[in-house]
Amino acid sequence: MSEKQELIRKMIQMQHEFIAQEQQGGIEQKDYFVPDSNQKLSGYRESYAEVATRVIDLAHEEKGSRR
């Protein structure tokens, strides 16, 4: 499996985990934007953004285009 496919799989898994947590009890804005270091969402936005950016970069490499 290519790096891009693995990263997309990781993004989908992260989304499933986020949705599950949201459905179990909701997510407050402060917990999403400024979570405590011991919370599940700690680093979630940053990690997801890094993975998504890498997927975009790989897609551009495949097509020979630039951002």
C-alpha positions in Angstrom: 0.0 0.0 0.0 1.3 3.4 -0.9 2.1 6.1 1.7 -0.8 8.2 0.5 -3.2 5.3 0.9 -1.9 4.6 4.4 -2.3 8.2 5.4 -5.8 8.4 4.0 -6.6 5.2 6.0 -5.2 7.0 9.1 -7.3 10.1 8.5 -10.5 7.9 8.2 -9.7 6.1 11.4 -9.1 9.4 13.2 -12.5 10.7 11.9 -14.2 7.5 13.1 -12.7 7.9 16.6 -13.7 11.6 16.7 -17.3 10.8 15.6 -17.5 8.0 18.2 -16.4 10.3 21.0 -18.8 13.0 19.8 -21.7 10.6 19.8 -20.9 9.2 23.2 -21.1 12.5 25.0 -20.4 15.4 22.7 -17.3 17.5 22.5 -17.1 21.0 24.0 -15.3 23.7 22.0 -12.6 24.2 24.7 -11.9 20.4 24.6 -11.5 20.6 20.8 -9.5 23.8 20.5 -7.6 23.7 23.8 -7.7 20.2 25.3 -5.9 19.2 28.4 -2.8 17.1 27.7 -4.5 14.0 29.1 -7.6 14.2 26.9 -8.1 12.1 23.8 -8.3 15.2 21.6 -4.9 16.5 22.8 -3.0 17.0 19.6 -5.8 15.8 17.4 -6.2 18.9 15.2 -2.4 19.2 14.7 -2.0 15.6 13.9 -4.9 15.5 11.5 -3.7 18.7 9.7 -0.1 17.3 9.3 -1.5 14.0 7.8 -3.9 15.9 5.5 -1.1 18.2 4.3 1.2 15.3 3.6 -1.6 13.6 1.5 -2.1 16.9 -0.5 1.7 17.1 -1.1 1.8 13.4 -2.2 -1.1 14.0 -4.6 0.7 17.0 -6.1 3.8 14.9 -6.5 1.8 12.2 -8.3 0.3 14.7 -10.8 3.5 16.8 -11.2 1.7 19.9 -10.0 2.5 22.5 -7.2 0.6 24.0 -4.4 
